[in-house]
Amino acid sequence: MSQLTYPLCFHPTTVVIVNGDKFQLDKLCSAVDDQRTIIKPFTDPIKALDYVNSMSFAPFNRRCTNALEEDVRNRRSMGVNLDLIQNEIYESNRFSQVVGVMCEYHMPGMNGFDFCEQVKNDYVNRMFVTKQRDARLITDAFNRGLITKYVYTESETLKTDLNDTLHEIQMKYFLLFSNLLFTTAITCSSECQSIFTEPAYIALLKNIIESHTINEYYLTATNGSYLFKNTNGEIFQLNIYDSQINDAELLEGEHGTYYYSFTDIGKESLQKEPVFLEQFYQKHPQKSVY
């Protein structure tokens, strides 16, 4: 079965960075694009572990899936409502979801191997962001399955490397649960369209996300329509149609012909007041270091 290229839901999430050197920690935090990733910094690895392991894990797909009444006892069938995905924009804690931890190898009272081994949630990506260039050490960490990524802190391209890595692990997280949800939806319903695998549709999403600096998006209908928000707080709607409507543009696919419109709709067009990243930062200041 084909996998999605873009997730059904995407928004900034939290990554924990641990470094016993306050100067290095500040350097890393300042390099992160805070419109795309929320950083929780720690100098103490024990406190960082306590924080990561105490966080509840509630991926968005759980809020769109429920056991069908007739099969609750046997747990054999699931009901899926993809229309609920757009409600994630109203979830005030969505940015708090921890999807990754980055640690230095040498830390007070604990090394990077010990730290990564004690992260309990298998869905949290574990990474080294370190001054270490010991190839055997890094290779050993990868081979033991302790880390999925490595970022060298002394690189001239640190800012790019760090933000690319953070974006990659967030995409990995959202694609994992999007594909689980999408596969279940296809199994349970015939409503899901083949548009999600159309190269022309994928190219359209890519162009919208890149050209409008989108940092959040949510599927609004099983036909491939999306709600987008960019880093300036502007909200856009992509509507997909199966026939020509008003000024809808043609989208010629390999498996069918579609039409689409892309418009700036503004917050006032939404049913409720969405919770944005700026409001999250007001309640959860990112400056504190433990």
Residue pairs with C-beta under 8 A, 6 or more apart in sequence:
1 183
1 186
2 196
2 197
3 175
3 179
4 175
4 178
4 179
4 182
4 196
5 197
5 202
5 205
6 175
6 202
6 205
6 206
6 209
6 217
7 171
7 174
7 175
7 177
7 178
8 82
8 85
8 174
8 178
8 181
8 182
8 218
8 219
9 60
9 85
9 88
9 174
9 178
9 217
9 218
9 219
10 170
10 171
10 174
10 216
10 217
10 218
11 88
11 89
11 94
11 95
11 215
11 216
11 217
11 218
12 35
12 36
12 37
12 38
12 95
12 170
12 215
12 216
12 277
13 37
13 38
13 94
13 95
13 97
13 98
13 99
13 170
13 173
14 37
14 38
14 39
14 40
14 95
14 96
14 97
14 98
14 99
15 37
15 38
15 39
15 40
15 98
15 99
15 100
15 101
15 102
15 166
15 169
16 39
16 40
16 41
16 42
16 48
16 51
16 52
16 98
16 100
16 101
16 102
17 25
17 28
17 29
17 39
17 40
17 41
17 42
17 101
17 102
17 103
17 129
18 41
18 42
18 43
18 44
18 45
18 48
18 101
18 102
18 103
18 104
18 107
18 115
19 25
19 28
19 41
19 43
19 103
19 104
19 107
19 129
20 43
20 44
20 45
20 104
20 106
20 107
20 108
21 43
21 104
22 43
22 289
24 104
24 131
24 153
25 41
25 42
25 43
25 289
26 289
27 153
28 39
28 41
28 102
28 129
28 153
28 162
29 39
29 41
29 286
31 158
31 159
31 162
31 163
32 39
32 162
32 163
32 166
33 163
33 166
34 281
34 286
35 215
35 231
35 277
36 163
36 166
36 167
36 170
36 215
36 231
37 163
37 166
37 167
37 170
38 95
38 96
38 277
38 280
38 284
38 286
39 286
40 51
40 98
40 286
41 286
41 288
41 289
41 290
42 48
42 51
42 289
42 290
43 108
43 289
43 290
44 108
44 290
45 103
45 107
45 108
45 109
45 110
45 115
46 109
46 110
47 290
48 101
48 103
48 115
48 290
49 115
49 118
49 119
51 290
52 98
52 101
52 119
52 120
52 121
52 124
53 118
53 119
53 120
53 121
55 96
55 97
55 98
55 121
57 97
57 121
57 123
58 97
59 97
59 123
59 173
59 177
60 85
60 88
60 91
60 94
60 177
61 177
61 178
61 180
61 181
63 84
63 87
63 88
64 80
64 81
64 82
64 84
64 85
64 181
65 78
65 79
65 80
65 81
65 181
65 184
66 78
66 79
66 81
67 75
67 77
67 78
67 79
68 77
68 78
68 79
70 77
71 77
77 188
78 184
78 188
79 188
80 181
80 184
80 185
80 188
80 189
82 181
82 182
82 185
82 192
82 219
82 221
82 222
83 220
83 221
83 222
85 218
85 219
85 220
86 218
86 219
86 220
86 227
88 94
88 218
89 216
89 218
89 227
89 229
89 270
89 274
89 275
90 272
90 273
90 274
90 275
91 275
92 275
92 279
92 280
94 275
95 277
95 280
95 284
96 280
96 284
98 121
98 124
99 123
99 124
99 125
99 169
99 170
99 173
100 124
100 125
100 126
100 127
100 166
100 169
100 170
100 173
101 115
101 116
101 119
101 124
101 125
101 126
101 127
102 127
102 128
102 129
102 151
103 112
103 115
103 116
103 126
103 127
103 128
103 129
103 130
104 112
104 128
104 129
104 130
104 131
104 153
105 111
105 112
105 113
105 128
105 130
105 132
105 137
106 112
106 130
106 132
107 115
112 128
112 130
112 141
112 146
112 147
113 141
113 144
113 146
116 126
116 141
116 146
116 147
117 146
119 126
123 173
123 176
125 148
125 149
125 169
125 172
125 173
126 146
126 147
126 148
127 147
127 148
127 149
127 150
127 151
127 165
127 169
128 138
128 141
128 147
128 149
128 150
128 151
129 150
129 151
129 153
129 162
130 150
130 151
130 152
130 153
131 152
131 153
131 154
132 138
133 152
138 150
141 147
141 150
142 150
148 169
149 165
149 168
149 169
151 158
151 161
151 162
151 165
152 158
152 161
155 161
182 192
182 196
185 191
185 192
185 222
186 192
189 222
191 222
192 222
193 222
193 223
193 224
194 255
194 256
195 201
195 223
195 224
195 240
195 253
195 255
195 256
195 258
196 224
197 255
198 251
198 253
198 254
198 255
198 256
198 258
199 253
199 254
200 251
200 252
200 253
200 254
201 224
201 251
201 253
201 258
204 238
204 251
204 260
205 226
205 238
208 214
208 228
208 236
208 238
208 262
209 217
209 228
212 228
212 230
212 234
212 236
213 230
213 231
213 232
214 228
214 229
214 230
214 236
215 229
215 230
215 231
215 277
216 228
216 229
217 226
217 227
217 228
217 229
218 226
218 227
219 225
219 226
220 226
220 227
220 237
221 240
223 240
223 241
223 242
224 238
224 240
224 258
225 237
225 238
225 239
225 240
226 237
226 238
227 235
227 236
227 237
227 238
228 235
228 236
228 237
228 238
229 235
229 236
229 274
229 276
230 236
233 267
233 276
233 278
234 264
234 266
235 264
235 265
235 266
235 267
235 269
235 270
235 274
236 262
236 263
236 264
236 265
237 261
237 262
237 263
237 265
237 269
238 260
238 261
238 262
239 248
239 260
239 261
239 262
239 263
240 251
240 258
240 259
240 260
241 248
241 258
241 259
241 260
241 261
242 256
242 258
242 259
243 259
244 259
245 259
245 261
246 261
247 261
248 259
248 260
248 261
249 259
249 260
249 261
250 257
250 258
250 259
251 257
251 258
251 259
251 260
267 273
267 274
